[in-house]
Amino acid sequence: MAGRKKRWYTEYFSTHSAVMHGIEKWLYSEVTPFQHMELVITYDFGKVLFLDGKVQSAASDEFVYHDALVHPALLLHPNPRNVLIIGGGEGATLRETLKHDTVKRVVMVDIDQRVIEVSKKMLPEWHQGSFEDKRSTVLSMDGRKYLEENEQTFDCILVDISEPVEDGPAYLLFTKEFYQIVYKRLSPEGVVALQAGTTHLNDIGCLASVYHTLKTSFPVVRVMETSIPSFTLPWGFCLASKKHDPWKLSPAEVDSRIAARISSPLRSYDGQTHAGLFQISKHLREAIEKNVGIIEDKRPFFTPA
């Protein structure tokens, strides 16, 4: 009976499935010009940021997500000096990027200034002062527009955006046209990494489509999979490169590069983790290959709102 008196947050995955999060405390809610932002404290995952009704980041396990997004890409590049982050408003992607001693400049571009402002104030555990780092330049504008209007190149581009929800701010950053722009703005050995949706077999369309769409621009495209408990579903990332293949990095080589480039400890990622991220099961590989879809500006992909 006591459980029924709790406040619950229902996160919908589709019209047929959802998960309920028990809420200990409601911290903040705002409808920004781009999305609905909510910050709560849950019983299971601690402080959680929701965007448009979906878990974006949770205190208990955000490091798993951000380690997977950032470190395989930056360590694959032989000398990443200039990095672009698209999205990542809570500052954790920026935090992890700045751990790399080779990195001399990071430009972070997030469309929603309010997410940045609220995160600076209410999510210090996430950004840990990274917004004030002298190597950081933080801009509030559309990431695609930024790439279209600036001809500078980057060694790594990290795309840390929400799912492509219809009428949301992100869906045009999953298309073939966008990845063509990304390719042009990468240096000759450039790498891009992005979250690509769940690897759940009943909802593989986003990940599979992102994978095949990236292959229209990049010679090397690999899928990573990891478990992020607050997301409930298993989660996928894509890493694409102009030259280097993460499959060819041995655990020993990954550990060697971490020791040479990163002085701060990593909570989730090391050589053994690297090998596991790219070990995709047979049934998942087959499902990705069967779900061949190319995302285009005129034919976008939408996940359920």
Secondary structure as UniProt FT lines:
FT   HELIX           2..5
FT   STRAND          7..12
FT   STRAND          18..31
FT   STRAND          36..42
FT   TURN            43..45
FT   STRAND          46..51
FT   TURN            52..53
FT   STRAND          54..58
FT   TURN            59..61
FT   HELIX           62..76
FT   STRAND          82..87
FT   TURN            89..90
FT   HELIX           92..97
FT   TURN            98..99
FT   TURN            101..102
FT   STRAND          105..110
FT   HELIX           113..122
FT   HELIX           124..127
FT   TURN            128..129
FT   HELIX           130..132
FT   TURN            134..135
FT   STRAND          136..140
FT   HELIX           143..149
FT   STRAND          154..160
FT   TURN            166..167
FT   HELIX           171..173
FT   HELIX           176..184
FT   STRAND          186..198
FT   HELIX           201..203
FT   HELIX           205..214
FT   TURN            215..217
FT   STRAND          220..226
FT   HELIX           229..231
FT   STRAND          235..241
FT   HELIX           246..248
FT   HELIX           251..261
FT   HELIX           271..277
FT   HELIX           282..290
FT   TURN            297..298
//
